[in-house]
Amino acid sequence: MDTTPFAYEYFIGRRGTFAAVAQDVAAILRAEGYTVRVQDTDFPAGGQFVADIDDALRRSRHLLIVHSEGYQDS
């Protein structure tokens, strides 16, 4: 049994122009009672993006990726 205390159930990763899709997925999950972290709303403006991604990955139980050609290319 995993006893690691995660702050979030899901971190939603995306690239490019798919912010609206990521927000829609987050809204659905939140409506079902899950805790969700999304870069568009949960990362501080002017923050350190790589450190913020690392923190989100470490503190979230699951990773969902809004996959696109741009995501694959990055």
BELVEN-V357342 format. One record per helix or strand. SS is the DSSP state (2 for helix, 1 for strand). FROM is the first residue (numbers start at 1). TO is the last residue. If there is no record, write none. Layout:
ss = {SS/SS}
from = {FROM/FROM}
to = {TO/TO}
This chain:
ss = {1/2/1/2/2/1/2}
from = {8/19/36/39/49/60/69}
to = {13/31/38/42/59/65/73}
